[in-house]
């Protein structure tokens, strides 16, 4: 059984999300609603939801104000927002979830499946939110910290700490400075999309590299990385890589 709280200042948005949940999310068996942060706080305490669908932009107090007022988290947050691209990037970098308004039934179902798969509860959720607030205050997406979360820990890394990412089935091995490796349940495709605009290069179906850590590129089509590892460059990616290294991409 999953309990959900919907917090949104627009009744029409609440009604739509309630209808979508009833139609497409049978695992959610109880739903309560609130139209302001002030109304949501006592419901949050008494209802103890598993998921909070939280609108970011509300009059008087924002969704962020609600989250900063909570001392101990035992719920997952799914932001529901028409917020700008910069904020959405900060949300994604912090391993938090969101749904764009107007909410699509397919995206809602995917969000619930992600919730069931990861179940990131306190203190992780609170730490992820703090990372988000730090990222959004920086106003420079290249300085965002990337939250890497699994069942046992949450690690925060600067992008320049990442040397390369390698696909392993549905997982991604993230190679960091100091010979550290983090295994993420996200796919390499997920990271490729997340890191677009941050200069990372997809040089092979199994490899995403940080060009700042490329030491050499030999004629056999192998990259030598700063940690001593070698990465194969796919034949169809060689021209793209040469252009990228020449500053043309």
C-alpha positions in Angstrom: 0.0 0.0 0.0 1.3 3.4 -1.0 -0.1 6.6 0.6 0.3 9.9 -1.3 -0.1 13.6 -0.4 -0.8 16.1 -3.2 0.2 19.7 -2.4 -0.8 22.3 -5.0 -2.4 25.7 -4.8 -4.6 25.1 -7.9 -7.6 22.8 -7.3 -7.8 21.9 -11.0 -4.2 20.5 -10.8 -5.1 18.5 -7.7 -8.3 17.2 -9.3 -6.3 16.1 -12.4 -3.6 14.4 -10.5 -6.1 12.6 -8.2 -7.9 11.3 -11.3 -4.7 10.1 -13.0 -3.6 8.3 -9.8 -7.0 6.6 -9.5 -7.0 5.6 -13.1 -3.3 4.5 -13.6 -1.7 3.9 -10.2 -3.4 1.1 -8.4 -0.5 0.8 -5.9 -1.5 4.1 -4.5 -4.4 3.3 -2.2 -4.8 6.4 -0.2 -4.6 10.1 -1.2 -4.9 13.3 0.7 -4.5 16.9 -0.5 -3.5 20.4 0.6 -3.6 23.7 -1.2 -0.9 25.5 0.9 2.2 24.8 2.9 0.3 25.8 6.1 -2.4 23.3 5.4 0.1 20.6 4.3 2.2 20.5 7.4 -0.4 19.0 9.8 -1.5 16.5 7.0 2.1 15.5 6.5 2.5 14.8 10.2 -0.8 12.9 10.7 -1.1 11.1 7.4 2.6 10.0 7.1 2.5 9.7 3.3 5.0 7.6 1.3 5.0 10.1 -1.6 4.5 13.8 -1.6 3.5 15.3 -5.0 4.7 18.8 -4.4 4.1 21.9 -6.5 7.1 24.2 -6.4 5.5 27.6 -7.1 2.8 28.5 -4.7 1.8 31.9 -3.3 3.0 32.9 0.1 5.2 29.8 0.7 6.8 27.6 -1.9 7.2 23.8 -2.0 10.8 24.4 -0.9 9.5 26.0 2.3 7.5 22.9 3.1 10.5 20.7 2.8 12.8 22.9 4.8 10.2 22.8 7.7 10.4 19.0 8.0 12.9 17.7 10.5 12.8 14.0 9.7 11.8 12.6 6.3 10.1 9.3 5.8 8.7 10.1 2.3 9.7 10.5 -1.3 9.2 13.8 -3.0 8.0 14.1 -6.6 8.0 17.7 -7.7 5.1 18.7 -10.0 6.1 21.8 -11.8 6.2 24.0 -14.9 9.5 25.3 -13.5 12.3 26.5 -15.7 15.0 24.3 -17.2 17.7 25.5 -14.8 15.7 24.3 -11.8 14.8 21.0 -13.5 18.5 20.4 -14.2 19.3 21.0 -10.5 16.5 18.6 -9.5 17.9 15.9 -11.8 21.5 16.4 -10.6 20.2 15.9 -7.0 18.7 12.5 -7.8 15.2 13.9 -7.0 12.2 13.2 -9.2 9.8 15.5 -11.0 6.8 15.6 -13.3 6.2 18.4 -15.7 2.8 20.1 -15.9 0.4 19.2 -17.4 1.1 15.8 -16.0 1.2 13.0 -18.5 -0.2 9.6 -17.5 2.8 7.7 -18.9 5.3 9.9 -17.0 3.3 9.5 -13.8 3.4 5.7 -14.1 7.1 5.8 -14.7 7.6 8.0 -11.6 5.7 5.5 -9.5 7.8 2.6 -10.8 11.0 4.6 -10.0 9.7 5.2 -6.5 9.0 1.4 -6.1 12.4 0.6 -7.4 14.5 2.9 -5.2 12.6 3.8 -2.1 15.1 6.4 -1.0 13.9 7.4 2.4 15.4 9.5 5.3 18.0 10.6 5.7 18.8 10.3 2.0 15.9 12.3 0.8 16.7 15.2 3.1 20.4 15.1 2.0 19.3 15.0 -1.7 17.1 18.1 -1.2 19.9 20.0 0.5 22.1 19.2 -2.4 19.4 20.5 -4.7 19.1 23.8 -2.7 22.8 24.2 -2.9 22.9 23.6 -6.6 20.1 26.0 -7.4 21.7 28.7 -5.4 25.0 28.5 -7.4 23.4 29.8 -10.6 26.1 28.0 -12.7 25.1 24.5 -13.8 28.8 23.6 -14.5 29.3 23.9 -10.7 26.4 21.6 -9.8 27.2 18.7 -7.6 25.9 15.4 -8.9 24.2 13.2 -6.3 25.0 9.5 -6.7 22.5 7.5 -4.7 22.1 3.8 -4.1 20.5 1.7 -1.3 23.4 2.2 1.1 24.8 5.7 0.5 24.6 9.0 -1.2 27.8 10.5 -2.6 28.1 14.0 -4.0 30.7 14.8 -6.7 31.8 17.7 -8.7 31.7 17.0 -12.5 35.5 17.5 -12.8 35.9 14.5 -10.4 34.3 12.2 -12.9 36.8 10.6 -15.2 34.5 8.3 -17.2 31.3 6.3 -17.1 31.0 2.8 -18.4 27.8 0.8 -19.0 27.4 -2.6 -17.4 24.1 -4.1 -18.3 21.4 -1.8 -16.8 24.0 -0.3 -14.4 26.7 2.4 -14.8 30.1 2.2 -13.3 31.3 5.8 -12.6 35.1 6.1 -12.3 36.2 9.0 -10.0 39.5 10.4 -9.0 41.5 8.5 -6.5 40.6 5.2 -8.1 37.1 5.3 -6.7 34.2 3.6 -8.5 30.5 4.1 -7.8 28.0 1.7 -9.2 24.7 3.4 -10.2 21.4 1.8 -11.0 20.9 4.4 -13.7 21.7 3.5 -17.3 24.5 5.1 -19.3 21.7 6.6 -21.5 20.3 8.3 -18.4 23.7 9.9 -17.6 24.3 10.8 -21.3 21.0 12.8 -21.2 21.7 14.3 -17.8 25.2 15.4 -18.7 24.3 17.0 -22.0 25.7 20.5 -22.1 28.4 19.6 -19.6 31.0 18.7 -22.2 31.0 14.9 -21.6 31.5 12.8 -24.8 29.8 9.6 -25.8 32.6 7.8 -27.6 31.1 4.3 -27.6 27.8 2.7 -26.8 29.4 1.6 -23.5 31.5 4.7 -22.7 31.0 8.3 -21.7 34.1 10.3 -21.0 35.1 13.6 -19.4 37.4 15.3 -22.0 39.2 17.1 -19.2 40.7 13.7 -18.2 41.8 12.6 -21.7 45.6 12.4 -21.8 46.0 11.0 -25.4 44.2 9.5 -28.3 46.2 7.0 -30.4 45.8 5.8 -34.0 44.3 2.5 -32.9 41.3 4.4 -31.6 42.0 4.2 -27.9 41.8 7.0 -25.4 44.3 7.1 -22.5 42.6 8.6 -19.5 44.1 10.3 -16.5 43.6 7.3 -14.2 45.6 5.1 -16.5 42.5 3.4 -18.0 42.0 3.0 -21.8 38.7 3.5 -23.5 37.8 2.3 -27.0 36.4 4.8 -29.4 33.7 3.4 -31.7 34.5 3.7 -35.4 31.5 5.9 -36.1 32.5 8.2 -33.2 36.1 8.8 -34.3 35.4 11.9 -36.5 33.1 13.3 -33.8 35.8 12.9 -31.1 38.4 14.5 -33.3 36.2 17.5 -33.9 35.3 17.7 -30.2 39.0 17.6 -29.1 39.7 20.3 -31.7 37.0 22.5 -30.2 34.6 22.3 -33.1 31.8 20.5 -31.2 
